[in-house]
């Protein structure tokens, strides 16, 4: 049966030949009428690209309709010609993933005479029900961006949120690589799909963006947030869809450099007042050039961007006082204290740690027009970067000297060919590859010998020492490690226009190869409190006994059909169906072992079980939407849509299965752990296997998304009010399948069994209000206000990925970690209307522009936690929550960074799980205003020099991170850092100076 189904699907794929034409292109539709509004068939319509001169032609059908289903975004001229009528001409800007409409009314007269219609700069979406915003190249290069990463502007889209401090997004931001995940419309970071030139820019290990193309190489990108068509798949969340710049008929380019350093910055809120501002220097520099190779035929575009950064990160961490050090008698702890800096600010260490980062990115694109019916392009990006992370990131308890070095190589190849068979039939073929190779090397590797500190660990790799809620030092438990990923992608889309129907058939095949290695045998020693550390009493110790290597392979293929049905001139239905098959990863040498839930033991793939989890053949996602123009003037649209979307499961959960015996294994000691020999059985509790598992019936996450909205053009602006909702089911979560019951773990021989299950749910409801204006009278801006609520019982990728009580997920239902009740954003560019008479005054007073960004958001929720218990109760994976003290209020009337909430409201429970609900405290809000002032001066015809000053966090408002949430910590309830420690979003006021030459 499966073989027959596979053959049928292969036939469908070949014949229809998922990223379709519109995914990285635009579409233009319209209707041609005469002066009496009669429909005119067989009219020639020509679409000319104003930059390259390339022309496409089509004919109206029997209903007077025409369509260009696959058009590269850009500026065009629409020309409609018919003998006996005046020529109709109108310019139009076509945006990525957007269907635009230009209707033509022909007047009787000589065809040599023209009727020219002024280009409209506002577009009400009368053809599609999807929600989203387009960010064009003009905005990318003019709006102030701290670090010049294009995804920062994605956070200006309605429905997105600035995520909480502990997500991978905020760990990545100060690392010089930009944000790596976006929460929007109530979906998780790893549900976002990133596309560039129609090829996935996401990995499949964690489903995060592999790198960000430089903004000089991007023509525009679109963030699609809800109810997009069946053309899109792979992920159930939002879509970020970018396209690269291409060459034109004239040579054009740029050269630039941007500088930031500490001399232009304000102090961070937590910098010591008696010390100078820590060192910081960042240079971003590069160039771009594009033009014709053969005029009107072949074009090229090339860019380079380099960045070098050296900075010092501010640290403020609790450490033992001099008196506490002097009282230590345990010889191992005495030696370990040599690795902990002395307190210099009460019971805290306030200091710095150096961070370096570098990046070199080259891009190259070639476009060739074989004829008006055959168009080819190829784009290649090479991105090499390296960075140091100066401190351990676990629990955000950093001490200097215990970071790592991360060299990486990243590549993206995109190829595409469009063939026009006839005015009603167009095909687009795409192929590409996404490659990543990265290593993680701890600073202490080869520098610290465990034996020198009285530690007998059986490994030369120094262990990680974690004092829960206090400090973190030593090695990094999962490092050294590295991985090499290559994702291949092939897709094809056939567009067919028939009467009032615009139909697309498409298919896509993806193949992912993931090779991993880890020699991380150092392990981790955990102390539940500072007192336990000073007395040498660990609560647990865990160690992977053997190096781990694996080579995963997985395939996926999808197919879809989409029909945009123009029922009347005012009503369009968007109807689609998508089918997705996400294969189950396999390991080349079958080095995988899963936990068999029926036998309560580990079973190897290939001998005891066929694959880690069941294959799924029933992921059918219907999509239905409509757009109605009640006036017929294109100024108003009532729209709505609903769709079912699926996530392709990440592969890192399958990689975890290589850590299970007999290939490797992690042992966990949870009682009577001896600090001098934490990973050996004599003198300690029994050695238990820390197993990894996947539910054999694991399912792809699915999200039902829906919206109802109204768009209205008002005074050259597009005003939109939208209700947006989503429901998530079968979402991934982690839990301890072997969590204790009355102090006893039910499955003997194992400590925790870290189970990946598709058992989480979510719910989101929001009201979005947006007002946008494209460039008109020197002004363009985008603004939105979001009032929303996101609920789930797990927010993987955020604060605490594991459920406290794996058997009672109802107790986990609460606000999502990334929930933000209110959010307002505004960005724009205003060209100052100064006019001068003399050449000198023109140079001085003309060419000025200002660009603001306003970002206001309420806080994200979090949970108070207690360190893991070693008494056999509760979970060994998740931090348990405390008990709530009766009669105590959690909130304070006047919260401060020193005490953000009433810490007396919580007490550690004696055993098992506390009664405090998840995410019951809302953290600090976010407020940031950025501003840019730029002056462009013409040097010669077509050559301009721009100088600009960007000011980030103009009012130097401290945006605080979440407070310490561990009740055994001396910092419980205290805020010790800003959201970003230094140099990026949410730290302190910073100034960036830039100069750019354009021609």
MARDREN-444232 format. One record per residue (C-alpha): x, y negated, z; residue in one letter. Coordinates in pm, whole numbers, padded with zeros to 5 digits, always signed. Layout:
BEGIN
XYZA;...
//
This chain:
BEGIN
+00000+00000+00000X;+00277-00243+00099X;+00476-00156-00213X;+00174-00224-00435X;+00107-00554-00260X;+00470-00659-00301X;+00457-00584-00674X;+00134-00782-00714X;+00277-01076-00528X;+00592-01069-00739X;+00377-01082-01054X;+00183-01377-00916X;+00508-01553-00835X;+00659-01500-01180X;+00344-01593-01365X;+00276-01906-01162X;+00618-01998-01199X;+00692-02368-00233X;+00779-02676-00283X;+00580-02808-00573X;+00622-03090-00818X;+00448-03348-00601X;+00655-03250-00297X;+00948-03462-00416X;+00778-03656-00696X;+00476-03877-00746X;+00164-03848-00959X;-00029-04109-01156X;-00391-04067-01258X;-00645-04294-01422X;-00951-04335-01641X;-00976-04536-01963X;-01302-04716-02052X;-01416-04979-02297X;-01576-05312-02206X;-01917-05144-02175X;-01765-04889-01928X;-01795-04603-02174X;-01529-04333-02132X;-01274-04317-02416X;-01106-03984-02507X;-00784-03932-02707X;-00617-04255-02595X;-00237-04259-02579X;-00097-04354-02238X;+00275-04426-02200X;+00457-04443-01869X;+00798-04614-01882X;+01053-04610-01601X;+01164-04973-01567X;+01509-04874-01436X;+01607-04606-01689X;+01382-04685-01985X;+01273-04320-02001X;+00918-04283-02132X;+00653-04016-02080X;+00335-03999-02288X;+00001-03827-02252X;-00352-03849-02391X;-00684-03899-02221X;-00912-03596-02220X;-01276-03574-02319X;-01377-03753-01997X;-01133-04039-02052X;-00905-03918-01775X;-00527-03897-01791X;-00265-03776-01548X;+00112-03769-01510X;+00138-03491-01249X;+00518-03490-01209X;+00681-03832-01204X;+00993-03943-01023X;+00908-04218-00768X;+01005-04567-00877X;+00887-04874-01069X;+00696-04810-01391X;+00502-04980-01666X;+00173-04820-01776X;+00087-04887-02142X;-00251-04783-02289X;-00292-04809-02668X;-00574-04732-02912X;-00632-04867-03261X;-00896-05142-03261X;-00829-05238-02898X;-00581-05469-02731X;-00287-05299-02564X;-00331-05262-02186X;-00016-05306-01971X;+00025-05283-01593X;+00326-05230-01370X;+00295-04988-01082X;+00520-04861-00801X;+00492-04485-00750X;+00584-04339-00410X;+00701-03992-00314X;+00429-03733-00247X;+00157-03981-00338X;-00115-03982-00605X;-00168-04334-00739X;-00442-04456-00973X;-00432-04707-01257X;-00760-04740-01447X;-00767-04928-01775X;-01048-05122-01943X;-00973-05180-02312X;-01085-05497-02488X;-01168-05503-02859X;-00891-05668-03061X;-00559-05622-03237X;-00337-05357-03076X;-00044-05600-03100X;-00219-05826-02850X;-00172-05738-02483X;-00391-05754-02177X;-00147-05759-01884X;-00276-05681-01537X;-00077-05798-01235X;+00086-05521-01034X;-00087-05452-00707X;+00140-05414-00402X;-00121-05247-00182X;-00248-04898-00241X;-00563-04757-00084X;-00545-04379-00105X;-00857-04294-00304X;-00713-03968-00439X;-00586-03780-00131X;-00691-03703+00227X;-00339-03660+00372X;-00202-03899+00634X;+00148-04040+00614X;+00376-04338+00550X;+00638-04409+00285X;+00966-04580+00375X;+01137-04730+00072X;+01503-04806+00006X;+01447-05178+00066X;+01335-05107+00421X;+01613-04856+00484X;+01890-05104+00406X;+01729-05412+00566X;+01568-05295+00891X;+01816-05275+01184X;+01922-04915+01247X;+02157-04834+01532X;+02385-04581+01367X;+02224-04611+01021X;+02029-04285+01033X;+01717-04275+00818X;+01517-04055+01057X;+01510-04337+01311X;+01258-04506+01082X;+01046-04191+01081X;+00966-04279+01443X;+00790-04590+01312X;+00512-04370+01171X;+00176-04353+01350X;+00145-04043+01566X;+00518-03995+01632X;+00668-04032+01980X;+01010-04107+02126X;+01074-03771+02294X;+01172-03711+02654X;+01534-03723+02763X;+01605-03353+02779X;+01507-03259+02425X;+01771-03170+02169X;+01679-03492+01990X;+01814-03708+02269X;+02114-03485+02327X;+02200-03526+01960X;+02142-03901+01929X;+02453-04018+02119X;+02658-03750+01948X;+02684-03941+01623X;+02454-03720+01416X;+02123-03899+01467X;+01802-03749+01597X;+01750-03384+01512X;+01382-03340+01585X;+01052-03529+01578X;+00733-03477+01775X;+00421-03597+01598X;+00050-03519+01595X;+00092-03296+01899X;+00339-03060+01729X;+00677-02942+01850X;+01018-03047+01723X;+01081-02711+01559X;+00756-02729+01363X;+00879-03018+01144X;+00981-02945+00784X;+01260-03157+00633X;+01287-03176+00255X;+01536-03356+00035X;+01492-03347-00340X;+01247-03062-00289X;+01494-02836-00102X;+01466-02756+00268X;+01713-02954+00477X;+01625-02749+00786X;+01809-02448+00919X;+01626-02133+01028X;+01821-02075+01348X;+01646-02352+01541X;+01459-02523+01256X;+01626-02859+01301X;+01759-03088+01030X;+02111-02979+00935X;+02237-03333+00862X;+02107-03671+00750X;+02190-03803+00402X;+02331-04157+00418X;+02080-04432+00359X;+02265-04573+00056X;+02187-04246-00124X;+01814-04235-00040X;+01557-04392-00268X;+01270-04339-00025X;+01113-04086+00207X;+00767-04006+00329X;+00648-03880+00667X;+00332-03673+00621X;+00161-03624+00954X;-00172-03447+00899X;-00389-03251+00654X;-00145-03229+00365X;-00229-03010+00070X;-00159-02642-00005X;+00153-02751-00192X;+00335-02768+00142X;+00427-02483+00371X;+00704-02315+00575X;+00619-02515+00888X;+00302-02606+01072X;+00401-02954+01189X;+00476-03272+01000X;+00679-03309+00680X;+00968-03551+00625X;+01022-03564+00251X;+01312-03762+00103X;+01447-03814-00248X;+01791-03926-00363X;+01875-04231-00571X;+01952-04188-00939X;+02148-04392-01186X;+01981-04646-01416X;+02051-04807-01753X;+02269-05069-01583X;+02561-05014-01349X;+02482-05091-00988X;+02634-05015-00652X;+02753-05138-00315X;+03045-05145-00071X;+02987-05195+00301X;+03121-05179+00652X;+02941-05206+00987X;+03118-05259+01317X;+03017-05217+01680X;+03236-05245+01990X;+03205-05302+02363X;+03304-05668+02335X;+02963-05737+02179X;+02765-05516+02419X;+02598-05578+02753X;+02668-05355+03049X;+02463-05045+03097X;+02232-05064+03398X;+02439-04792+03571X;+02785-04930+03489X;+02985-05021+03797X;+02964-05401+03837X;+03330-05427+03947X;+03464-05260+03633X;+03476-05379+03271X;+03236-05242+03014X;+03357-04896+02905X;+03532-04884+02569X;+03317-04837+02261X;+03402-04865+01893X;+03206-04750+01589X;+03284-04815+01224X;+03050-04714+00944X;+03183-04779+00595X;+03137-04662+00239X;+03031-04736-00114X;+02784-04635-00384X;+02781-04660-00761X;+02536-04555-01029X;+02474-04611-01395X;+02437-04459-01742X;+02659-04197-01897X;+02460-04201-02218X;+02215-04492-02218X;+01856-04376-02197X;+01973-04014-02175X;+02211-03935-01891X;+02260-04113-01559X;+02478-04065-01252X;+02479-04181-00891X;+02755-04129-00635X;+02797-04246-00276X;+03039-04207+00013X;+02991-04286+00379X;+03245-04247+00657X;+03206-04311+01024X;+03451-04314+01310X;+03351-04356+01672X;+03541-04375+01997X;+03358-04449+02313X;+03343-04388+02682X;+03034-04237+02843X;+02921-04363+03181X;+02877-04093+03447X;+02700-04111+03782X;+02681-03772+03952X;+02650-03647+04308X;+02968-03481+04442X;+03089-03370+04786X;+03203-03647+05017X;+03549-03649+05175X;+03401-03521+05501X;+03223-03236+05325X;+03543-03141+05144X;+03740-03139+05467X;+03491-02898+05627X;+03528-02633+05354X;+03696-02312+05472X;+03632-02078+05180X;+03963-02052+04987X;+03794-02014+04647X;+03577-02322+04700X;+03880-02516+04820X;+04051-02444+04488X;+03738-02513+04282X;+03703-02853+04448X;+04022-02954+04270X;+03812-02951+03950X;+03554-03191+04099X;+03637-03563+04106X;+03628-03734+04444X;+03333-03947+04546X;+03395-04317+04483X;+03048-04460+04533X;+02897-04318+04849X;+02829-03951+04781X;+02862-04000+04406X;+03123-04006+04139X;+03082-04307+03910X;+03320-04287+03618X;+03359-04232+03249X;+03439-03963+02995X;+03574-04019+02641X;+03381-03918+02332X;+03500-03910+01971X;+03317-03845+01650X;+03393-03862+01283X;+03204-03802+00961X;+03275-03804+00588X;+02982-03762+00348X;+02996-03754-00032X;+02694-03737-00261X;+02666-03697-00636X;+02362-03685-00863X;+02325-03642-01240X;+02002-03684-01440X;+01975-03583-01804X;+01683-03618-02042X;+01711-03350-02309X;+01396-03497-02464X;+01075-03662-02355X;+00957-03309-02271X;+01261-03176-02081X;+01421-03352-01784X;+01699-03212-01564X;+01865-03329-01244X;+02131-03198-01004X;+02232-03338-00666X;+02511-03225-00432X;+02594-03351-00082X;+02906-03263+00118X;+02900-03358+00485X;+03197-03287+00713X;+03179-03401+01071X;+03344-03341+01405X;+03264-03458+01751X;+03349-03405+02112X;+03088-03368+02381X;+03266-03493+02694X;+03048-03326+02956X;+02828-03024+03013X;+02467-03103+02924X;+02296-02841+03139X;+02051-03009+03378X;+02207-03347+03288X;+02457-03320+03578X;+02775-03428+03401X;+03131-03435+03528X;+03425-03539+03309X;+03655-03288+03143X;+03408-03007+03078X;+03277-03068+02731X;+03351-02914+02394X;+03474-02982+02042X;+03244-02923+01742X;+03383-02925+01388X;+03123-02867+01115X;+03081-02847+00738X;+02737-02897+00584X;+02632-02888+00218X;+02314-02928+00016X;+02267-02842-00353X;+01947-02930-00542X;+01873-02849-00907X;+01552-02918-01098X;+01410-02898-01448X;+01076-03037-01564X;+00919-02921-01890X;+00609-03077-02044X;+00433-02819-02259X;+00144-03049-02350X;-00039-03352-02210X;-00231-03111-01985X;+00039-02858-01890X;+00365-02931-01702X;+00607-02700-01525X;+00879-02781-01272X;+01148-02536-01165X;+01367-02595-00858X;+01664-02413-00707X;+01893-02506-00422X;+02108-02404-00129X;+02168-02541+00220X;+02494-02441+00392X;+02613-02502+00751X;+02927-02384+00927X;+02989-02505+01284X;+03202-02406+01582X;+03174-02484+01954X;+03505-02481+02143X;+03507-02558+02519X;+03761-02809+02650X;+03881-02570+02920X;+03942-02280+02683X;+04298-02157+02747X;+04360-02432+03003X;+04199-02285+03314X;+04271-01932+03431X;+04005-01790+03668X;+04274-01601+03865X;+04446-01929+03955X;+04135-02025+04147X;+04091-01696+04327X;+03821-01578+04086X;+03826-01217+03970X;+03590-01222+03673X;+03734-00965+03434X;+03757-01230+03161X;+04019-01491+03066X;+03737-01739+02990X;+03668-01971+03282X;+03310-01943+03413X;+03052-02217+03435X;+02984-02332+03792X;+02636-02473+03840X;+02521-02633+04163X;+02149-02670+04099X;+02034-03028+04092X;+02378-03158+04192X;+02668-03098+03953X;+02795-02876+03674X;+03157-02802+03580X;+03398-02544+03441X;+03335-02351+03124X;+03025-02350+02908X;+02835-02024+02939X;+02744-01967+02572X;+03079-02096+02432X;+03307-02035+02245X;+03075-01959+01960X;+03005-02047+01601X;+02784-01973+01309X;+02766-01991+00932X;+02426-02028+00763X;+02329-02030+00398X;+01970-02077+00284X;+01884-02016-00083X;+01560-02146-00228X;+01381-02104-00561X;+01042-02248-00646X;+00826-02318-00945X;+00507-02517-00995X;+00273-02525-01294X;+00040-02828-01325X;-00270-02800-01540X;-00521-03077-01612X;-00867-02962-01717X;-01158-03203-01729X;-01205-03345-01380X;-00970-03087-01229X;-00601-03134-01160X;-00478-02786-01069X;-00138-02670-00944X;-00015-02314-00910X;+00310-02254-00730X;+00543-02008-00570X;+00859-02013-00365X;+01123-01762-00257X;+01367-01824+00029X;+01663-01613+00140X;+01852-01692+00459X;+02190-01554+00567X;+02305-01623+00922X;+02640-01504+01062X;+02709-01565+01432X;+02993-01498+01672X;+03040-01558+02041X;+03335-01474+02266X;+03162-01633+02563X;+03248-01385+02838X;+03313-01640+03110X;+02965-01621+03261X;+02793-01853+03507X;+02797-01872+03886X;+02492-02047+04031X;+02462-02207+04374X;+02114-02312+04487X;+02235-02624+04672X;+02544-02826+04757X;+02553-02670+05104X;+02555-02321+04952X;+02840-02420+04722X;+03051-02563+05003X;+03001-02247+05207X;+03076-02020+04909X;+02734-01853+04885X;+02616-01817+04522X;+02255-01722+04459X;+02329-01543+04133X;+02597-01469+03876X;+02551-01364+03514X;+02811-01260+03256X;+02811-01127+02901X;+03051-00836+02907X;+03149-00805+02539X;+03196-01047+02249X;+02891-01075+02024X;+02878-01084+01646X;+02581-01047+01415X;+02489-01099+01051X;+02119-01166+01004X;+01930-01162+00675X;+01569-01261+00613X;+01350-01342+00313X;+01024-01529+00275X;+00794-01606-00014X;+00480-01814-00055X;+00227-01887-00324X;-00049-02146-00349X;-00319-02300-00562X;-00433-02662-00526X;-00724-02826-00709X;-00779-03202-00686X;-01132-03225-00817X;-01257-03568-00927X;-01626-03503-00868X;-01722-03860-00958X;-01526-04180-01014X;-01563-04247-00641X;-01527-03903-00486X;-01230-03665-00496X;-01214-03326-00327X;-00871-03180-00241X;-00912-02802-00229X;-00630-02558-00172X;-00525-02217-00048X;-00174-02109+00051X;-00045-01763+00136X;+00282-01724+00323X;+00489-01417+00395X;+00763-01468+00652X;+00991-01168+00658X;+01131-01016+00977X;+01508-01072+01017X;+01734-00770+00994X;+02097-00726+01096X;+02339-00595+00835X;+02472-00322+01066X;+02149-00276+01268X;+02316-00428+01576X;+01981-00512+01735X;+01804-00360+02033X;+01459-00464+02151X;+01278-00378+02470X;+01012-00114+02416X;+00709-00219+02619X;+00560+00132+02616X;+00875+00311+02737X;+01019+00026+02947X;+01362+00067+02794X;+01585-00080+02525X;+01557+00082+02182X;+01791+00019+01887X;+01651-00104+01558X;+01700+00159+01292X;+01686+00452+01528X;+01405+00401+01776X;+01216+00120+01599X;+01204+00004+01237X;+01223-00373+01295X;+01219-00619+01590X;+00852-00713+01540X;+00562-00649+01305X;+00545-00794+00956X;+00249-01019+00880X;+00060-01013+00554X;-00244-01222+00644X;-00111-01578+00675X;-00370-01745+00452X;-00399-02120+00498X;-00702-02291+00342X;-00695-02672+00299X;-00998-02893+00238X;-01001-03271+00212X;-01192-03554+00051X;-01149-03919-00037X;-01449-04138-00108X;-01445-04492-00246X;-01783-04637-00141X;-01750-04955-00350X;-01574-04817-00654X;-01328-05108-00647X;-01032-04921-00499X;-01033-05142-00189X;-01193-04897+00055X;-01151-04526+00118X;-01329-04295+00360X;-01114-03985+00393X;-01093-03664+00588X;-00922-03330+00580X;-00863-03003+00759X;-00601-02738+00703X;-00446-02427+00855X;-00064-02421+00867X;+00195-02162+00973X;+00547-02175+01119X;+00826-01959+00987X;+00975-01801+01305X;+01329-01910+01392X;+01604-01650+01379X;+01782-01731+01706X;+01534-01518+01899X;+01642-01217+01688X;+02010-01305+01740X;+01943-01268+02112X;+01880-00896+02060X;+02250-00843+01982X;+02329-00917+02348X;+02146-00600+02453X;+02321-00265+02513X;+02479-00077+02347X;+02618-00363+02133X;+02686-00602+02418X;+02521-00669+02749X;+02481-00935+03015X;+02491-00829+03380X;+02317-01030+03647X;+02385-01019+04020X;+02109-01173+04230X;+02191-01079+04589X;+02499-01072+04813X;+02710-01226+04538X;+03076-01264+04638X;+03219-01590+04510X;+03567-01441+04470X;+03440-01151+04255X;+03097-01263+04132X;+03066-01017+03846X;+03172-00696+04016X;+02957-00455+04211X;+03168-00383+04523X;+03069-00617+04804X;+02772-00750+04613X;+02427-00648+04507X;+02363-00403+04226X;+02459-00503+03871X;+02144-00543+03665X;+02107-00583+03290X;+01979-00923+03176X;+01788-00812+02867X;+01651-01006+02570X;+01327-00905+02400X;+01066-01000+02142X;+00704-00903+02166X;+00669-00634+01894X;+00340-00796+01793X;+00495-01144+01764X;+00298-01367+01524X;+00378-01679+01326X;+00258-01990+01504X;-00045-02147+01341X;-00186-02497+01374X;-00526-02620+01267X;-00493-02990+01178X;-00775-03229+01095X;-00844-03599+01055X;-01111-03850+00964X;-01001-04198+00864X;-01099-04520+00690X;-00861-04732+00483X;-00944-05089+00390X;-00753-05350+00197X;-00767-05684+00382X;-00580-05992+00260X;-00309-05790+00090X;-00276-05547+00382X;-00386-05187+00427X;-00574-05137+00755X;-00637-04780+00863X;-00827-04636+01157X;-00795-04260+01201X;-00904-03988+01439X;-00645-03710+01433X;-00657-03371+01601X;-00478-03039+01603X;-00506-02701+01773X;-00207-02470+01803X;-00227-02095+01857X;+00032-01816+01881X;+00297-02075+01965X;+00630-01939+02077X;+00727-01932+02445X;+00979-01759+02670X;+00907-01576+02989X;+01048-01323+03232X;+00872-00997+03150X;+01031-00848+03463X;+00941-01126+03705X;+00912-01020+04068X;+00589-00904+04228X;+00594-00925+04610X;+00973-00937+04604X;+01014-00633+04377X;+01098-00634+04007X;+00874-00374+03841X;+01127-00242+03588X;+01436-00102+03761X;+01785-00148+03623X;+01703-00491+03484X;+01712-00839+03631X;+01526-01071+03395X;+01387-00956+03062X;+01372-01272+02855X;+01070-01214+02636X;+00987-01418+02325X;+00612-01412+02283X;+00359-01591+02062X;+00127-01664+02352X;+00121-02042+02387X;-00158-02278+02280X;-00185-02653+02230X;-00443-02921+02174X;-00402-03278+02051X;-00645-03565+02004X;-00549-03915+01901X;-00677-04241+01760X;-00436-04419+01526X;-00462-04779+01410X;-00216-04900+01149X;-00169-05221+00951X;+00080-05220+00663X;+00184-05469+00401X;+00415-05407+00109X;+00644-05681-00020X;+00431-05982-00104X;+00518-06348-00056X;+00852-06250+00098X;+00697-06034+00371X;+00668-05662+00424X;+00580-05495+00752X;+00443-05178+00904X;+00273-05151+01242X;+00072-04891+01430X;-00087-04824+01766X;-00146-04468+01886X;-00366-04362+02177X;-00341-03987+02220X;-00323-03690+02452X;-00128-03369+02392X;-00190-03060+02606X;-00020-02721+02599X;+00106-02448+02828X;+00461-02464+02695X;+00668-02715+02496X;+00962-02509+02372X;+01267-02719+02296X;+01196-02960+02575X;+01255-02969+02952X;+01189-02612+03063X;+01126-02368+02779X;+01029-02077+03003X;+00694-02037+03175X;+00710-02030+03557X;+00462-01743+03583X;+00464-01537+03265X;+00154-01351+03379X;-00051-01662+03450X;-00018-01898+03156X;-00337-02077+03259X;-00137-02229+03542X;+00100-02377+03283X;-00171-02571+03098X;-00090-02939+03132X;+00029-03242+02940X;+00294-03155+02683X;+00649-03248+02774X;+00647-03490+02480X;+00304-03641+02555X;+00297-04022+02544X;-00046-04169+02605X;+00012-04500+02428X;+00260-04612+02165X;+00301-04928+01957X;+00558-04980+01683X;+00627-05262+01439X;+00896-05306+01177X;+00934-05542+00886X;+01141-05769+00666X;+01076-06142+00613X;+01269-06335+00349X;+01281-06692+00474X;+01126-06928+00214X;+01406-07188+00213X;+01447-07370-00117X;+01735-07604-00204X;+01825-07830-00493X;+02203-07845-00513X;+02436-07552-00571X;+02602-07606-00231X;+02275-07626-00036X;+02147-07316-00213X;+02447-07122-00092X;+02387-07244+00261X;+02009-07234+00299X;+01880-06971+00058X;+01905-06592+00095X;+01823-06564+00467X;+01607-06281+00600X;+01503-06150+00940X;+01399-05797+01036X;+01251-05688+01369X;+01171-05350+01523X;+00938-05330+01823X;+00904-04997+02001X;+00676-04967+02307X;+00570-04639+02463X;+00431-04502+02787X;+00628-04237+02975X;+00665-03863+02921X;+00557-03620+03194X;+00782-03384+03390X;+00770-03128+03669X;+00953-03118+04003X;+01148-02794+04033X;+01329-02573+04283X;+01638-02363+04207X;+01589-02001+04117X;+01529-01773+04412X;+01744-01465+04464X;+01494-01274+04678X;+01331-01081+04395X;+01030-01309+04376X;+00933-01527+04087X;+01114-01561+03757X;+01489-01547+03703X;+01452-01764+03393X;+01226-02055+03474X;+01275-02301+03752X;+00991-02255+03995X;+00785-02548+04111X;+00748-02648+04477X;+00443-02674+04700X;+00250-02997+04740X;+00242-03132+05095X;-00123-03190+05196X;-00215-03554+05250X;+00086-03690+05064X;+00050-03906+04753X;+00290-03839+04470X;+00281-04193+04337X;+00453-04492+04493X;+00307-04841+04480X;+00642-04986+04377X;+00862-04720+04217X;+01229-04809+04163X;+01523-04628+04005X;+01640-04531+04353X;+01305-04370+04433X;+01069-04322+04143X;+00810-04105+04322X;+00731-03989+04674X;+00973-03702+04723X;+00814-03627+05062X;+00511-03497+04875X;+00696-03177+04785X;+00835-02889+04985X;+01007-02570+04879X;+00780-02268+04897X;+00908-01971+05099X;+00863-01710+04825X;+00711-01676+04478X;+00555-01966+04292X;+00468-02308+04427X;+00125-02464+04387X;+00240-02783+04212X;+00104-02807+03861X;+00323-02845+03556X;+00407-03197+03437X;+00219-03374+03717X;+00450-03679+03719X;+00480-03930+03435X;+00826-04071+03386X;+00939-04421+03290X;+00805-04583+02976X;+01008-04705+02684X;+01044-05063+02561X;+01287-05171+02291X;+01307-05471+02059X;+01570-05486+01784X;+01637-05781+01554X;+01843-05844+01244X;+01951-06169+01078X;+02100-06141+00728X;+02239-06387+00473X;+02284-06293+00107X;+02508-06519-00103X;+02540-06485-00481X;+02904-06469-00591X;+02839-06428-00964X;+02556-06314-01185X;+02427-05987-01041X;+02682-05984-00755X;+02580-06065-00398X;+02758-06061-00063X;+02548-06002+00247X;+02653-06068+00605X;+02427-05946+00881X;+02406-05926+01256X;+02190-05657+01416X;+02095-05690+01781X;+01964-05374+01947X;+01763-05401+02269X;+01753-05778+02240X;+01622-05833+02593X;+01866-05584+02751X;+01576-05392+02900X;+01698-05074+03074X;+01507-04775+02942X;+01544-04514+03211X;+01582-04141+03177X;+01364-03906+03378X;+01447-03899+03751X;+01624-03605+03911X;+01355-03342+03962X;+01535-03075+04171X;+01405-03094+04528X;+01725-02952+04681X;+01933-03228+04524X;+02034-03536+04718X;+01927-03733+04411X;+01575-03588+04405X;+01343-03862+04280X;+01632-04086+04178X;+01711-04215+03828X;+02082-04206+03748X;+02097-04281+03373X;+01928-04455+03086X;+01762-04247+02814X;+02077-04267+02606X;+02388-04297+02818X;+02561-04548+02592X;+02561-04677+02243X;+02225-04575+02106X;+01850-04587+02153X;+01747-04708+02495X;+02075-04793+02668X;+02171-05163+02678X;+02189-05462+02444X;+02431-05398+02158X;+02533-05608+01859X;+02640-05474+01522X;+02806-05685+01252X;+02799-05584+00890X;+02910-05696+00548X;+02788-05556+00219X;+02872-05629-00143X;+02607-05533-00401X;+02613-05549-00779X;
//
